[in-house]
Amino acid sequence: MGSSGVHESGNFSVFMAGALLGAGVALLLAPQSGSQMRGLLRDYAARAKDEFDEAVDRGSEVWDRATERGEEFVEKGKESLRESARQAKGFAEAGRTAVNDTKDELASQQR
């Protein structure tokens, strides 16, 4: 998710908070009977809880994706190190072989 997604998500959260706050104030100021007011407040609280749960779920999904990408990055780094070690070992063996070949060649020339 890019920075625009974070920005849009923040704007949405601010909008929802404002909408819920406005609805709550409107409920408190509207002339209602006690039982109607309690029912409206229950509905309002349930909607607020649902919005909060949805926001938590979205946050968890973002965290999980970030964690997965971090693990992939670490694993790629480990594989790169292993590959570098294999290459270094190959170079060392090739160097040893070249030195031994050179020694053998020099020894045969001196005979």
N, C-alpha and C positions, 0 to 999 in steps of 0.2 A: 504494500500500500504506500503510495507516494505521499508527499507532504500535502497535496491538495486534498487527499482523502482524510487526513487528520484534521485539516482546516474545516472541511465540510462536516465532519463528524462533530467537531467542536461547535460549529454554528447550529447544527441540529440539536445538540444537547442544550445549548442556551435557549433556543426557540422552545423546546419542550419544557424546560424549567419555567420559562416565562408563561407559557400557555397553562401549565398546571397551577402556577401561582395565581394567575388571573382567574382561572376557573374556581379556585378555592376562595378567593376574595368575593367573587360574584355569588357563590353559594352562601357565604356568610352574610352578605348584605341583602340577599333576596328574601322577601317575606314568605316563609314556609312554615308548615306545622312542624312540631318536634319530630314526629316519626318520618315525615318526608325529608327533613334536614338530615336525620341520621342515615336514611337510605342513600341520599345523595352523597353524603360524606363517605359512606362505605364504598360506593361505586368509585368515587374520586380516589380513595386510598387504594382500591384494587387496581385502577388504571395506573396510578403512580408506581405501585409495586411492579406491575407488568413491564412498564417502561424501564424501571431500574434493573429488573432481571434481564431484560433484553440487552441493555447497555453492558451489563456484566458479562453476558454471553459473548457479545461482540469483542469486548476487551480480552476475554479468555482466548478467543479464536486468534486475535492478533498476536497475543503473547505466544501461543502455541506455534504459529507460523514463524515468528521471530526465533524461537528456540530451535525449531527444526532447521532453519537456515544457518543458525550458529553452529549446530552440530555438524551439518554438511560441510561448512567452512573448515571446521577443525579436522574433520576426516580427510578432506582434500589436502589440508596442510600436512597431515601425517603421511599420506600417500606420497606427496611430493618429497618429503624428507626420506622416505624409504627408497624412492626412485633415485634420489641424489646419492644415497649411500650405495645402492647397487652400481651406479655409474662410477663412483669413486673406486669401488672395489675392482670393477672391470679395468679401469685405467691403471690401478696399481698392479694388477696381474699382467696387463699388457706391458707395463714398464719393466717388471721383473723378467718377463720373457725376453724382452729386447736386450736387457743387460746380460742375461745368460747367453743369448745368441751371440752377442758381441764378444763375450769372454771366450766362447767356444771358437769363434772365428779367429780371434787373435791367437789363441792357443794353437790352432791348426796351422796358422801362418808361421809361427815360431818353430815348428818342427822341421 
